[in-house]
Amino acid sequence: MKPFRLALAALLLNACASAPEAPEPVLESGPDPIPTAGETPPAPAVPIAKPVSPPPFEAERHEIRERRTDLTQIDRTAPIDDVWQRIRHGFAMPDLDNALVREKTRYYATRPDYLQRIFDRSRLYLYHIVEEIEKRGLPTEIALLPMVESAFNPMAYSRAHASGLWQFIPGTGRRFELEQNWWYDGRRDIVESTNAALDYLTKLYEMHGDWQLALASYNWGENAVARAIAKNQAAGKPTDYASLPMPAETRHYIPKLQALKNIINNPEPFGIDIGPIPNQPYFATVTKLRDIDVQLAARLAEMPVAEFIALNPGFSRPYIRASVTPRIVLPADKVDVFHENLSALGEESLVSWKTYHPKQGETFESIAKKHRMAVAQLKEVNGISPRTKAVPRLLVVPTNDSAAAAGTRRLPIMYAPPIPVTTRKIFLTVKPGETLASIARNHRVSVEDLKRWNGVSQAVAGRKLAVEVRASAPKSKPRPKAKPKKRTT
């Protein structure tokens, strides 16, 4: 019995010394899960292979103890003080490299004087253009586009009737709300035309998703590019820029831009010094104007008339109508002096010109004599060709002899819109609730003109009013085909 007790005690002591085992999880009873249709049973576990260590590095080792000093370092956090550098940092279009690009690069590089004139003109506008481009998140190659379009000449005018830095034709200008009237052409306005051009280019890029096709559309026309793409698609051909058939002008258009980009990106190898452009606004806008002579506005800003017009090329007459263009652009450092000189004039008139409506039977000669000016002067300030005989319905004439004398000095301005604006008279009956302002707004005329045409001061329901509206351009007749010449034997 004693041996049995000793064995039992040993077992009890051994059980107390060992750790208790974790209890097994309790499983609910039930049938084994059956895979549903389309469900595969779980695959048996596959052992995961251990990663293989790479072989030891056996090449020759070099330890660099000193920092290299021959590498150019760019600090992207440093402030940029040159607009050209901003443009370089913003280049984002794919580069084009072909024989045409090399040809155009040689062309520009061998004409440094021509390039310098473009760069000098661009200094007035580039800061503003780059600001607007960056606001929209567009590539800064677009800032170079006026170099191709107009050589940065805001008075540039093409055979296709395109005008301004960005070369808008009349129809496209109206699509993008660029006003074109007897007093003012928004296609030449620096601020308005830049906004319109960037809006248009954004629309073209969204249409194609490709900047080369967008630029081709800007030059050739979006419908023309769309037709060329559709034609290549139908023929099973590629539809990228390089594969599309297009006019020579459009084919050379993007290579010109790429050539200018190449030179501006690295001008030193070409021996060209483009000079820095301060990274600060060159001009500011002045609003809340009264009618004012162009020459007087320049004098109040203490700047040459030519420079004033370079910033305000949209004006088409020798005085500025505030109701038509209630804004002028001045160098940023001339705004304060302009306001000071303007306030010193008080309430006296700022214009020495007025509108004149020729009477039936009057001629240019009689009107010029009446206002003591030469016929050539009268035609010039009204944008009328020297050979024109028909007198228009509206002219601008001097208010006094001093204005006529000033008019003898040729103003550096394009006085008239290149496209003649013709009007026709319509008659309408005033409806209840209509005002002169609402009628003028609906027909895109001024309240002042409505009053003058009808001799009224307010709109009266039931009364007929005359309104002069833009006449549609007459359709040109097709030219007769030349008869084939008979060959003589």
C-alpha positions as CSV (number, residue, x, y, z in Angstrom):
1,M,0.0,0.0,0.0
2,K,2.8,2.3,0.9
3,P,4.4,2.0,-2.6
4,F,1.0,2.9,-4.2
5,R,0.8,6.1,-2.0
6,L,4.3,7.2,-2.9
7,A,3.5,6.8,-6.6
8,L,0.3,8.8,-6.3
9,A,2.1,11.6,-4.5
10,A,4.7,11.8,-7.2
11,L,2.0,12.1,-9.9
12,L,0.3,14.9,-8.1
13,L,3.5,16.8,-7.6
14,N,4.3,16.5,-11.3
15,A,0.9,17.8,-12.3
16,C,1.2,20.9,-10.1
17,A,4.6,21.7,-11.6
18,S,3.5,21.6,-15.3
19,A,1.6,24.6,-17.0
20,P,-2.1,24.0,-17.9
21,E,-2.8,23.5,-21.6
22,A,-5.0,26.0,-23.5
23,P,-8.5,24.7,-24.0
24,E,-9.4,23.7,-27.5
25,P,-12.0,25.9,-29.2
26,V,-15.6,24.6,-29.0
27,L,-17.1,24.0,-32.5
28,E,-20.8,24.1,-33.1
29,S,-22.2,20.9,-34.4
30,G,-23.7,20.8,-37.8
31,P,-23.1,19.6,-41.3
32,D,-19.9,20.5,-43.2
33,P,-20.2,23.6,-45.3
34,I,-21.0,22.9,-49.0
35,P,-19.6,25.2,-51.7
36,T,-22.2,27.2,-53.6
37,A,-22.5,27.1,-57.4
38,G,-19.5,28.8,-59.1
39,E,-17.5,28.7,-55.8
40,T,-14.4,26.6,-55.7
41,P,-13.3,24.8,-52.5
42,P,-10.3,26.3,-50.8
43,A,-7.0,25.0,-52.1
44,P,-4.6,23.3,-49.8
45,A,-2.0,25.6,-48.2
46,V,1.2,26.0,-50.2
47,P,4.4,26.5,-48.3
48,I,5.9,30.0,-48.9
49,A,9.4,29.9,-50.3
50,K,12.0,31.9,-48.4
51,P,13.5,34.9,-50.4
52,V,16.8,34.2,-52.0
53,S,19.5,36.6,-51.0
54,P,21.3,38.4,-53.8
55,P,24.9,37.4,-54.6
56,P,27.5,39.4,-52.9
57,F,28.7,42.7,-54.6
58,E,32.0,41.8,-56.3
59,A,32.7,44.9,-58.5
60,E,35.3,47.5,-57.9
61,R,34.3,49.9,-55.1
62,H,35.0,53.7,-55.1
63,E,34.3,55.9,-52.1
64,I,33.5,59.6,-52.8
65,R,34.8,61.7,-50.0
66,E,34.5,65.2,-51.6
67,R,31.3,66.8,-53.0
68,R,31.4,67.4,-56.8
69,T,31.5,71.1,-57.7
70,D,31.1,70.8,-61.5
71,L,27.4,70.1,-61.4
72,T,24.8,72.8,-61.9
73,Q,22.5,72.9,-58.9
74,I,18.9,74.3,-59.2
75,D,17.1,75.5,-56.1
76,R,13.4,75.1,-56.9
77,T,12.5,76.9,-53.6
78,A,14.5,80.1,-54.5
79,P,12.3,83.0,-55.8
80,I,12.4,83.6,-59.6
81,D,13.2,87.1,-60.6
82,D,13.1,86.6,-64.4
83,V,10.0,85.9,-66.4
84,W,12.0,83.9,-68.9
85,Q,13.0,81.5,-66.1
86,R,9.3,81.1,-65.2
87,I,8.5,80.2,-68.8
88,R,11.3,77.6,-68.9
89,H,10.1,76.0,-65.7
90,G,6.6,75.7,-67.1
91,F,7.5,74.0,-70.4
92,A,5.2,70.9,-70.5
93,M,4.4,70.2,-74.2
94,P,6.1,67.2,-75.8
95,D,9.1,68.3,-77.9
96,L,9.1,67.9,-81.6
97,D,12.4,67.1,-83.4
98,N,12.4,66.9,-87.1
99,A,14.0,68.5,-90.2
100,L,11.4,71.4,-90.1
101,V,12.3,72.2,-86.5
102,R,16.0,72.3,-87.3
103,E,15.3,74.5,-90.4
104,K,13.2,77.0,-88.3
105,T,15.8,77.0,-85.5
106,R,18.5,78.0,-88.1
107,Y,16.2,80.6,-89.5
108,Y,15.6,82.4,-86.2
109,A,19.2,81.9,-84.9
110,T,20.6,83.6,-88.0
111,R,18.3,86.6,-87.6
112,P,19.2,88.0,-84.1
113,D,18.0,91.5,-84.9
114,Y,14.6,90.2,-85.8
115,L,14.4,88.1,-82.7
116,Q,15.6,91.1,-80.6
117,R,12.7,93.2,-81.9
118,I,10.3,90.5,-80.9
119,F,11.8,90.1,-77.4
120,D,11.7,93.9,-76.9
121,R,8.0,94.1,-77.8
122,S,7.2,91.1,-75.6
123,R,8.6,92.7,-72.5
124,L,5.4,94.8,-72.1
125,Y,3.1,91.8,-72.2
126,L,4.8,88.6,-71.1
127,Y,4.4,88.9,-67.3
128,H,0.6,89.3,-67.7
129,I,0.4,86.4,-70.2
130,V,2.4,84.0,-68.0
131,E,0.3,85.0,-65.0
132,E,-2.9,84.1,-66.8
133,I,-1.4,80.8,-68.2
134,E,-0.3,79.7,-64.8
135,K,-3.7,80.5,-63.3
136,R,-5.2,78.0,-65.8
137,G,-2.5,75.4,-65.3
138,L,-1.5,75.5,-69.0
139,P,2.0,74.9,-70.4
140,T,4.1,78.0,-70.8
141,E,5.0,77.3,-74.4
142,I,1.7,79.1,-75.1
143,A,3.4,82.4,-73.9
144,L,5.6,82.1,-77.0
145,L,2.7,81.7,-79.4
146,P,2.3,85.5,-80.2
147,M,5.9,85.3,-81.5
148,V,4.7,83.0,-84.2
149,E,1.3,84.7,-84.7
150,S,2.2,88.4,-84.7
151,A,5.8,88.8,-83.7
152,F,4.2,90.4,-80.6
153,N,2.9,93.3,-82.6
154,P,-0.6,94.1,-81.3
155,M,-1.4,96.0,-84.6
156,A,-0.6,93.0,-86.8
157,Y,-3.2,92.3,-89.4
158,S,-3.3,89.4,-91.8
159,R,-4.8,88.8,-95.3
160,A,-7.4,86.6,-93.5
161,H,-8.5,89.7,-91.5
162,A,-6.9,88.3,-88.3
163,S,-5.8,91.0,-85.9
164,G,-3.9,91.5,-82.7
165,L,-1.3,89.6,-80.7
166,W,-3.2,86.4,-80.9
167,Q,-4.5,86.9,-84.5
168,F,-8.3,86.4,-84.0
169,I,-10.4,86.6,-87.2
170,P,-13.6,88.6,-86.7
171,G,-15.9,85.5,-86.4
172,T,-13.8,83.7,-83.8
173,G,-13.3,86.9,-81.9
174,R,-17.1,87.3,-81.6
175,R,-17.4,83.7,-80.4
176,F,-15.1,84.5,-77.5
177,E,-16.9,87.8,-76.7
178,L,-14.3,90.2,-78.2
179,E,-16.2,93.3,-79.0
180,Q,-15.6,94.9,-82.4
181,N,-17.2,98.2,-83.2
182,W,-16.4,101.6,-84.6
183,W,-14.6,102.8,-81.5
184,Y,-12.8,99.7,-80.3
185,D,-11.5,96.3,-81.4
186,G,-11.2,93.8,-78.6
187,R,-9.0,91.5,-80.8
188,R,-6.3,94.1,-80.3
189,D,-6.9,94.6,-76.6
190,I,-4.1,93.0,-74.6
191,V,-6.1,91.9,-71.6
192,E,-9.3,90.8,-73.4
193,S,-7.6,89.0,-76.3
194,T,-5.2,87.1,-74.0
195,N,-8.2,85.8,-72.0
196,A,-10.0,84.8,-75.2
197,A,-6.9,83.0,-76.6
198,L,-6.3,81.0,-73.5
199,D,-10.0,80.1,-73.3
200,Y,-9.9,79.0,-76.9
201,L,-6.7,76.9,-76.5
202,T,-8.1,75.2,-73.4
203,K,-11.3,74.3,-75.4
204,L,-9.2,72.9,-78.2
205,Y,-7.0,70.8,-75.9
206,E,-10.1,69.4,-74.2
207,M,-11.4,68.5,-77.6
208,H,-8.3,66.6,-78.7
209,G,-6.4,65.8,-75.5
210,D,-3.2,66.6,-77.5
211,W,-1.4,69.9,-77.6
212,Q,0.0,69.5,-81.1
213,L,-3.5,68.9,-82.5
214,A,-4.8,71.8,-80.4
215,L,-2.2,74.2,-81.8
216,A,-2.9,72.9,-85.4
217,S,-6.6,73.6,-84.8
218,Y,-5.8,77.2,-83.5
219,N,-4.0,77.9,-86.8
220,W,-6.0,75.9,-89.3
221,G,-9.4,75.8,-87.6
222,E,-11.0,73.2,-85.4
223,N,-13.4,71.9,-88.1
224,A,-10.6,71.5,-90.6
225,V,-8.5,69.4,-88.2
226,A,-11.6,67.4,-87.2
227,R,-12.3,66.6,-90.9
228,A,-8.6,65.6,-91.4
229,I,-8.8,63.2,-88.4
230,A,-12.1,61.7,-89.7
231,K,-10.5,61.2,-93.1
232,N,-7.5,59.4,-91.7
233,Q,-9.7,57.3,-89.4
234,A,-11.8,56.2,-92.4
235,A,-8.7,55.2,-94.2
236,G,-7.3,53.3,-91.2
237,K,-4.4,55.7,-90.9
238,P,-2.9,57.3,-87.7
239,T,-4.6,60.5,-86.5
240,D,-1.7,62.2,-84.7
241,Y,-0.4,65.6,-85.8
242,A,2.5,64.2,-87.9
243,S,0.2,61.9,-89.8
244,L,-2.6,64.4,-90.8
245,P,-2.6,66.1,-94.2
246,M,-2.6,69.8,-93.6
247,P,-1.7,73.1,-95.4
248,A,2.0,74.1,-95.5
249,E,1.3,77.1,-93.1
250,T,0.0,74.7,-90.4
251,R,2.7,72.1,-91.1
252,H,5.3,74.8,-90.4
253,Y,3.4,76.4,-87.5
254,I,4.4,74.0,-84.6
255,P,8.0,73.7,-85.8
256,K,8.3,77.5,-85.5
257,L,7.1,77.4,-82.0
258,Q,9.4,74.5,-81.1
259,A,12.4,76.4,-82.7
260,L,11.7,79.5,-80.5
261,K,11.3,77.2,-77.5
262,N,14.7,75.6,-78.2
263,I,16.4,79.0,-78.5
264,I,14.7,80.5,-75.4
265,N,15.4,77.4,-73.3
266,N,19.1,77.7,-74.0
267,P,20.1,80.9,-75.9
268,E,23.8,80.8,-75.3
269,P,24.8,78.2,-77.9
270,F,23.0,80.3,-80.5
271,G,24.9,83.5,-79.5
272,I,21.7,85.2,-78.5
273,D,21.2,87.3,-75.4
274,I,17.5,87.6,-74.7
275,G,18.0,89.7,-71.5
276,P,16.0,89.2,-68.3
277,I,12.4,90.4,-67.9
278,P,11.6,91.5,-64.3
279,N,9.2,89.1,-62.7
280,Q,6.7,91.8,-61.7
281,P,3.6,93.4,-63.3
282,Y,4.6,95.7,-66.1
283,F,1.1,97.3,-66.4
284,A,-2.0,97.9,-64.4
285,T,-5.6,98.8,-65.4
286,V,-7.4,102.1,-64.7
287,T,-11.2,102.1,-64.5
288,K,-13.9,104.7,-63.8
289,L,-12.9,106.9,-66.7
290,R,-14.5,109.9,-68.5
291,D,-14.3,110.3,-72.2
292,I,-10.7,111.4,-72.9
293,D,-8.4,112.1,-75.8
294,V,-5.7,109.5,-76.5
295,Q,-3.0,112.1,-76.6
296,L,-4.2,113.7,-73.4
297,A,-4.3,110.3,-71.6
298,A,-0.7,109.7,-72.6
299,R,0.3,113.2,-71.5
300,L,-1.4,112.8,-68.1
301,A,0.5,109.5,-67.6
302,E,3.7,111.3,-68.6
303,M,4.5,108.8,-71.3
304,P,4.9,108.9,-75.1
305,V,1.8,108.4,-77.2
306,A,3.3,105.4,-79.0
307,E,3.9,103.6,-75.7
308,F,0.4,104.4,-74.5
309,I,-1.0,102.9,-77.7
310,A,1.2,99.8,-77.4
311,L,-0.6,99.1,-74.1
312,N,-4.0,100.2,-75.4
313,P,-4.0,99.1,-79.1
314,G,-7.8,98.3,-79.1
315,F,-8.8,102.0,-79.5
316,S,-9.8,102.8,-83.1
317,R,-10.3,106.6,-82.7
318,P,-8.4,109.6,-81.4
319,Y,-10.5,109.7,-78.3
320,I,-11.7,107.1,-75.9
321,R,-15.4,106.6,-75.2
322,A,-15.8,105.5,-71.6
323,S,-19.2,104.0,-72.3
324,V,-17.6,101.7,-74.9
325,T,-14.2,100.9,-73.3
326,P,-14.3,101.9,-69.6
327,R,-10.7,100.9,-68.9
328,I,-7.2,101.9,-70.0
329,V,-3.9,100.2,-69.4
330,L,-0.9,102.1,-68.0
331,P,2.6,101.1,-66.8
332,A,2.4,100.1,-63.2
333,D,4.7,103.0,-62.2
334,K,2.5,105.6,-64.0
335,V,-0.9,105.0,-62.4
336,D,-0.4,107.4,-59.5
337,V,1.0,110.2,-61.6
338,F,-2.0,109.8,-64.0
339,H,-4.5,110.1,-61.2
340,E,-2.7,113.1,-59.8
341,N,-2.6,115.0,-63.1
342,L,-6.2,114.0,-63.9
343,S,-7.5,115.4,-60.6
344,A,-5.6,118.6,-61.2
345,L,-7.8,119.2,-64.4
346,G,-11.0,119.2,-62.3
347,E,-14.2,119.0,-64.3
348,E,-13.0,120.5,-67.6
349,S,-13.6,118.5,-70.7
350,L,-11.0,115.9,-71.6
351,V,-11.9,115.6,-75.2
352,S,-11.2,117.7,-78.3
353,W,-13.0,115.5,-80.7
354,K,-16.7,114.8,-81.3
355,T,-19.0,112.7,-83.4
356,Y,-20.5,114.2,-86.5
357,H,-23.5,112.9,-88.6
358,P,-23.1,114.1,-92.2
359,K,-26.1,115.7,-93.8
360,Q,-27.5,114.6,-97.1
361,G,-25.4,116.1,-99.9
362,E,-22.3,116.8,-97.8
363,T,-18.9,115.7,-99.1
364,F,-15.6,115.0,-97.5
365,E,-14.3,118.3,-98.9
366,S,-17.2,120.3,-97.4
367,I,-17.0,118.6,-94.0
368,A,-13.2,119.1,-93.9
369,K,-13.5,122.7,-94.7
370,K,-16.3,123.2,-92.1
371,H,-14.0,121.9,-89.4
372,R,-10.8,123.5,-90.7
373,M,-8.9,120.3,-91.5
374,A,-7.5,118.7,-94.5
375,V,-9.5,116.0,-96.4
376,A,-6.6,113.6,-95.8
377,Q,-6.7,114.3,-92.1
378,L,-10.5,113.7,-91.9
379,K,-10.2,110.4,-93.7
380,E,-7.2,109.2,-91.7
381,V,-8.7,109.7,-88.3
382,N,-11.9,108.0,-89.5
383,G,-10.1,105.0,-91.0
384,I,-11.3,105.8,-94.5
385,S,-9.3,104.9,-97.6
386,P,-7.9,107.9,-99.5
387,R,-9.8,106.9,-102.6
388,T,-13.2,106.5,-101.0
389,K,-15.8,108.9,-102.2
390,A,-18.9,107.7,-100.3
391,V,-19.4,109.6,-97.0
392,P,-20.3,107.3,-94.1
393,R,-23.1,108.0,-91.6
394,L,-20.7,108.7,-88.7
395,L,-17.5,110.6,-88.5
396,V,-15.3,112.0,-85.8
397,V,-14.2,115.6,-86.2
398,P,-12.3,118.1,-84.0
399,T,-14.2,120.4,-81.6
400,N,-11.9,123.3,-82.2
401,D,-8.9,124.5,-84.2
402,S,-6.4,123.2,-81.6
403,A,-7.7,119.7,-82.1
404,A,-7.5,120.0,-85.9
405,A,-3.9,121.3,-85.5
406,A,-3.1,118.3,-83.2
407,G,-4.6,116.0,-85.8
408,T,-2.0,117.1,-88.3
409,R,0.5,115.1,-86.3
410,R,-0.1,111.5,-87.3
411,L,-1.0,109.3,-84.3
412,P,0.5,105.9,-84.3
413,I,-2.8,104.1,-84.2
414,M,-5.0,102.0,-86.4
415,Y,-8.0,104.2,-86.5
416,A,-10.6,102.0,-88.1
417,P,-11.5,98.3,-87.7
418,P,-10.0,96.5,-90.8
419,I,-13.4,95.0,-91.6
420,P,-15.9,97.7,-92.6
421,V,-18.8,97.7,-90.2
422,T,-22.1,98.3,-92.1
423,T,-25.5,98.9,-90.5
424,R,-29.1,98.8,-91.5
425,K,-32.1,100.5,-89.9
426,I,-34.9,98.5,-88.4
427,F,-38.1,99.7,-86.7
428,L,-39.6,98.1,-83.6
429,T,-42.6,98.8,-81.3
430,V,-41.9,99.3,-77.6
431,K,-43.5,96.7,-75.5
432,P,-44.9,97.3,-72.0
433,G,-42.2,97.1,-69.5
434,E,-39.4,97.7,-71.9
435,T,-36.9,100.5,-71.3
436,L,-34.3,102.2,-73.5
437,A,-31.6,100.3,-71.6
438,S,-33.2,96.9,-72.2
439,I,-33.8,97.7,-75.9
440,A,-30.2,98.9,-76.3
441,R,-28.9,95.8,-74.5
442,N,-31.0,93.4,-76.7
443,H,-29.8,95.0,-79.9
444,R,-26.2,95.7,-78.7
445,V,-26.3,99.5,-79.2
446,S,-25.9,102.3,-76.7
447,V,-28.8,104.2,-75.0
448,E,-27.2,107.4,-76.2
449,D,-27.5,106.3,-79.8
450,L,-31.2,105.2,-79.3
451,K,-32.0,108.7,-77.9
452,R,-30.2,110.4,-80.8
453,W,-31.8,108.3,-83.5
454,N,-35.3,108.8,-82.2
455,G,-35.2,112.2,-80.4
456,V,-36.6,110.6,-77.2
457,S,-35.5,110.6,-73.6
458,Q,-37.4,107.4,-72.5
459,A,-39.2,104.4,-73.9
460,V,-43.0,104.7,-74.2
461,A,-45.1,101.5,-74.8
462,G,-46.6,101.4,-78.2
463,R,-44.2,103.9,-79.7
464,K,-42.1,102.9,-82.8
465,L,-38.3,103.3,-82.5
466,A,-35.6,103.2,-85.1
467,V,-32.5,101.1,-84.4
468,E,-29.4,100.8,-86.5
469,V,-28.0,97.2,-86.2
470,R,-25.1,95.5,-87.8
471,A,-25.8,94.4,-91.4
472,S,-24.8,90.9,-92.4
473,A,-21.9,90.9,-94.8
474,P,-23.0,90.5,-98.5
475,K,-22.2,87.1,-99.9
476,S,-19.5,87.3,-102.5
477,K,-20.5,86.1,-105.9
478,P,-18.5,83.1,-107.2
479,R,-16.0,84.1,-109.8
480,P,-16.7,82.8,-113.3
481,K,-14.4,80.1,-114.4
482,A,-11.9,81.1,-117.0
483,K,-12.6,79.7,-120.4
484,P,-9.9,77.4,-121.6
485,K,-7.6,78.9,-124.1
486,K,-7.5,77.4,-127.5
487,R,-4.2,76.0,-128.5
488,T,-2.9,77.1,-131.8
489,T,-1.0,74.6,-133.9
